[in-house]
């Protein structure tokens, strides 16, 4: 407040007080009006209090941060493995459920992906085929046994990397492969037998 403004306000207040002492309470009193006007100016010049905004930060899930790498490809592989391993609890029989629910699917997914990255490198180039083979078999709806073995640690990340696609395949697919191989074996044996019989007949005719 400027010095001159303060003096004017003080003078107006003094006159207003004197008027009040004389019993002059009319709002038309010049002293009172001047005092009220001066007080109004003073109040309007004060900065208004701003509403307090609650800037409390939301709690950060430290576990989820530790599960990510910052590499979109690696994090995607971890997510796929986690979702696959999370199904196991609903796939096993009652007698096996207790041992399964005690396993942390996120931790296992991280360990498996870390092994894959350490051994195969980035999800690119010639290594994509191995990555895709593992992820395909882990997601296969009929391959619950593989997921269960990986989750409980019966098959480690290192072991998973050395398994052939036929080993990782579900029992259903393995049986189909065996049938195909058996048919091919029988077909080859019949071909060899037919060839030998033809050669024998040729020798006899000569």
DAMO-V193262 format. One record per pair of residues at least 6 apart in sequence whose ideal C-beta (glycine too) atoms are under 8 Angstrom apart, sorted by the first residue. I is the first residue (numbers start at 1). GAP is how many residues later the second one is. Records with the same first field share a line. If there is no record, write none. Layout:
I = GAP, GAP
//
This chain:
1 = 8, 41
5 = 33
8 = 30
9 = 26, 29, 30, 33
12 = 19, 22, 23, 26
13 = 22, 25
15 = 15, 16, 19, 20
16 = 13, 15, 16, 18, 19
18 = 13
19 = 6, 10, 12, 13
20 = 12
24 = 8
26 = 6
27 = 6
63 = 43
67 = 11, 39, 42, 43
68 = 7, 10
69 = 6, 9
71 = 51
73 = 49, 50, 51
74 = 39, 43, 48, 49
76 = 47
77 = 36, 39, 46, 54, 58
78 = 31, 32, 35
79 = 30
80 = 55, 58, 59
81 = 27, 28, 31, 32, 54, 57
82 = 23, 24, 27
83 = 56
84 = 54, 55, 63
85 = 18, 20, 23, 24, 53, 62, 65, 66
86 = 19
87 = 57, 60
88 = 12, 15, 17, 56, 59, 60, 63
89 = 8, 11, 12
91 = 53, 56, 57
92 = 8, 52, 56
96 = 52
99 = 53
100 = 48, 51, 52
103 = 48, 49, 50
105 = 46
108 = 42, 43, 45
111 = 45, 46
112 = 38, 45, 48
113 = 44
114 = 43
115 = 41, 42, 43, 45, 46
116 = 15, 18, 41, 44, 45
119 = 39, 42
120 = 7, 10, 11, 41
121 = 6
123 = 8
130 = 31
133 = 32, 35
134 = 26, 27, 34
137 = 6, 9, 28, 31, 32, 33
138 = 8, 9, 12
140 = 6, 29, 30, 33
142 = 28, 29, 30, 31
143 = 25, 26, 27, 30
144 = 26
145 = 25, 26
146 = 9, 22, 24
148 = 6
149 = 6
150 = 10
155 = 8
160 = 8
166 = 8, 11
169 = 8
//
